Amino acid sequence: MSSSLTGKSAQLLNAAVRFYTAYKDTTGGKAILMGGAATILLGNTERHTKDLDFNVSRMTHKDVASLNNRGIYVRPTRDNRFAATIPESTAGAKDAISIDLAVKSNIDDLLQFTEDIHGVRVADERLLIVDKIICLPQRHISATQKIGKRLCGRHLVC
């Protein structure tokens, strides 16, 4: 499962550990890895993604400045949403990863639907499914069609 990750999946795990640790140490807040990277860490080796998606409990101006000082570059994108970049693990590694951050005031309620994987709090399948259903109406039509194509032939009759 997650201990045998290679290539891009291993890079995602490394970046997730680095962000999660820095976020907790710097802000004292809580974070949950969501999306495609969570799916990969839960063992779905057929899922591909290039970025990380974290729900976080807080992101104040001070938190942004503190993370930036630690080399994790965070910038606001819209209300309670931020974009971040984890730099290369070592010079020339070419493993910098982008992160989408969403501040969620109800994160304590969601923790029961997570598990610890390599020191990172990861959404379990139940939370990922509910999150996908909630977000689906907000997605662009092409993204919705892509999800439908992935599901057809595997889990649904289309």
N, C-alpha and C positions, 0 to 999 in steps of 0.2 A: 504494500500500500504506500503510504506517504514516505516511508523510509527508503524506498527504491526510486525516488524521483531523479530524473536526469535532465540535462539540457535546460530548456526554457522553464520547465516546471520547477527545477531546483533553484533557478534564478529567482522565480516568484517567491518560493519559500524563503530564501535568504533575505529578500527585500521585505517580506512580510514580518519576519522575525526582527529585522533591524528597525522597521517603522514601529511595530507594536511595542518593542522594548523602549525605544526613544520616547514614544508618546506617553506611555505609562510613567516613565521616570521623570519626564519633563513637566507634564501637566497634572499628574495624579488622577487622570481621567480613565474611563473604561473604553475599550474598543472591541469591535467584532469584525472579523474578516468575512465579507459577503461575496456574492457573484461567482464568476468563473473560477477564480483562484481558490475559493473555498471548495467548490465542486472538485477541483483537481486534488486538493489536500485530503478530501474525503475518499479519494480513490478512483474517481472517474478519469481514466487516462485518455479517453477520447475527446475530452473537452479541451479547447484551446483558448487562450486569452493572452493579452499582452500587458495588462495592467492589473492593479489591485483596487478593490472597492472596500472601504472600511466605513462602518457606522461608528461614530465617536460620541462620547457623552458631552463634550464641550470643545470649543475652539475660540478662546478669547484673543484679543490683540496681543496680550502678553504671551499666550501659548504659541501663537504664530511666530513671534519674535524669538522665543526660546527654541523652538524647533529649527528655525532658520539658523540660529547660532550653532546648532548641532549639525548643520550641513544638510538638513532636510528642508527643502525649499517649498514653502506653503504660501499660497495666495488665494484670496477669496474669488469665487466665480459668480455666485448669486447668494440669496438669503440662505444661511445655514449650509452652504455648499462651498467646498474648497478643492483646489487641485494642489497636489504635492508631487515632488520628484525626489526619489531616493537616488543619490549619486552612485557612481560605480563603486563596487566593494573595494577594488584596488585600481590604481591608475592603469588605464588601458584595458580594463576588463570588459568594457562594452556591455555592462549589465545594469545600467541605470533603468529604473522602472518608474512609470507614472502611477499616481494614486488618485482616485476620486474619494473625497471625504464628505460624508453627510452627517451633520449633527442631529442626533436623535435624543429627545428628552426622555423617552421611555426605555432607554437602553437597559435599565435594571430589570424591567419586565421580560426582556428578550434573552437575558443571560441563561435562563433555564433551558433554552433551545440551542445551546452551543456546546462545543467540546474543546478541550485543550489538545492541540496538535503541535508538537515541537515548541511549546511555550507560547503559542498564539491562540487566542480565543477565536474559534471558527464556528460560523453558523452551521447547524446541522441541516439535514435534508428538509425537515418540516419548515424551518424558518426560511430556507432558500425558496421553497415552493410558494409559501405565502407572500414573500417579498416579490417574487416574479409576478404573481397574480395581481398584487396591488399596483405594481409599476407598469404593467402591460398597457393600460389605457393611456399612459403618459408617453409611451414610446412612439417614435416615428413609424409609419406604416411599413417601411422596408425592414426595420428591425423586428417588427411583429411577424412579418412573413418569414424571416430567417428562423425565428423560433419555431414556427409551425412546421417548416421543412425539416428541422432537426428532430421534431417529435414524431412526425409521420413515419410509419414503418417500424418504429421502436416500441412506443408505448400506447399510441392511439390508433384508432382506425380512421383513416382520412379518405 
